[in-house]
Amino acid sequence: MAELVRTNDIGLLAVIEGLLEEAQIPHHVADRNMSVMEGSILVIQQRVLVPDEREEEARALLVDADLGEWLRG
């Protein structure tokens, strides 16, 4: 799995998940429960993961949606 984005911004996560679902790109948001449990100190961020073979397509999708600044290296 390739990591695309790391954030606790629930609005951003909702938009990204919506884009990925619409494009039928499988994805998983890791650490969703842990980030909620740890509170507001932002130590644990949620991570959007996609299969390695769909990473390039998912990255292009987010860039096209003007979300490229959020992509992890």
N, C-alpha and C positions, 0 to 999 in steps of 0.2 A: 504494500500500500504506500502511496505517495502522499505526503502532507502538502496541502495547498495553502491553508490559512490557519492562523492561530489567533483567537480572539475570544473575548467574553461579551462582545457586543451582540445582544440577541437579535437586534434588527438586521445587522449585517449577516448573521448566521441564517436568518430566515430567508433573506434575499438569495444568498448563495445556494441554500438547499433547494429553493424554488427553481432556480436556474438549472441546477444539476438534475433535478427530477424532470423538468420539462424536456431537457436534452437526453433523458434516459441514461444518464451516467450514474452508475452505482456509486454510493458514497456512504460514509460513516462519520458521525461526529463523536470523536473520542473524548473522554474526560468530562462529558456533560454533567454527570452527577457529582463528580469530585469538585468541579469548579463552583457548583451551587453550594456544596457543603462547606467549602473553605471560606466562603463569605466574600468580602469585598477587598481583600488584600491582594488579589490578582496574581497570586503565586502560580496557580494552576489555571491555564487557559484551555478552552475547548479547541480541538484540532479537527479540521475537515480533511478527511482522507478519501482518496479515490484509488481504484486499482492502477497499478503501474502502467498497464497498457492503455489506459484512458487518460493518463496525466496530461499529455500534450493537448489533447482535445479540451479537457476541463480548464487548463490554464488559458487557452485561446478564448474560451467562452467567457471567463471572468475578465480578461483584458477587453474584449468586445463590449462588455457591460460596464466599462470604466471602473472596474474593481481591481485592476492590476497592481495598484499600490499596496494591496493587502496580501499579495502572494508571497510566500516564503521562498527564499533562494532556491 
